[in-house]
Amino acid sequence: MSKFKWLRAAGLGLAMIGLSGCVFVMSGTVSSTAAKGNTVSAEATDWGILHLSVPEDLTSKVNGQLTGACPSGKVSNVATELSMREFFLAQMYTVSATAVCQ
């Protein structure tokens, strides 16, 4: 009987860990969305542990990707979104952005 209890506890523990991925989304727009030009997008992802270590430079990585995708290197109408996915001990941070090439 103790083997059955152990297997049930292990299964319940694995289910709790696997289903713990809650998502929080925060977004912001820097300027208006009406502009002429090609739309570009970029995304960067990094991990944090126990809300003690937060990834740095995600926004600057996305900014570099946006400017690198435009021939002139100039972008406008940038809209950014930060999403955080919560796991058991770790958090996955993703910054995504769209912009218009000038």
N, C-alpha and C positions, 0 to 999 in steps of 0.2 A: 504494500500500500504506500510506503514512503517513496517508492520509485515513481508512482503515479503523481504524487504531490510535487515531486521535484520537477517532473516533465511539465506539469501544468504551470508551475511557477516560472520555469524557464521560458515557456511559450508566451506567457503573459508579459514577461519582461522584454522579450524580443519584439512583441507587438507594440509595447509602449515606446520603445526606442525607435522603431521603424515609423510609427505614426506621429512622431513628435515634431514634424516639420511645419510649424506655423509660419505664415508669411505676413510681414508688415510692409506696407508700401507708402513712401513719402515722395511727393513730387512737387516740382516748382517750375515756373516759367519766368524767364528773365525778360523777354520782350513779347511783342505781339506775334501772332502766328501767320499773318498775311504778308508774304514776301515772294519775290520772283527769284528763281534760280533752282539749282539742283539740290535736292534734299539728301543729306548724308546722316548716317547714324553710327554710333559707337557704343561699346559696352566693355566694362572691366569688372572682374570678380575677385574677391579675396576673402579670407577666413579670419574670424576672431574666436577667442577662447574665453568662455565664462563671462563675457562682457567686460573682461579686464584688459584684453588686448584688442584694440580696434584697428583695422587696416588703415594705413595712411596712403595718400597720393592717388586714391581711386579717381577723384575728380580731375586731377592733372593728367592722369593716363588717358581718360576719356577725351579731355581737351586736346591732347596731342594727337589722338586718333582722328578727331574731327578736323583739325587743321591740316593734318597730313592727307586726308581724303579730298581736300579741295585744292585745285591747281594753284589758286592765288594764295592759299593759306589763310584766307579771311572767311569768317563765318558770322552769321547773324541769326536772330530769332532762335536762340538756343533754349531747348526745353529739357530739363533733366529729371530723372526719377531714381530714387534710392529705394531698393527693396532689401529687406533683411529676412532671411529664412532661419528660423530658430530650430536647432536640433538639440539633442540631449545635453551635450556639453559645449557645443560649438555653434557659431553663427556664421552664415554665409551672406556677405554683403555684395550687392550688385548695383553698380551705377550705370544707367543707360541714358543716352542723350541723343537728341535729333537736332539738326541745324540746317540752315540754308546757306549754300556757297554763294559768295559775292563775286 
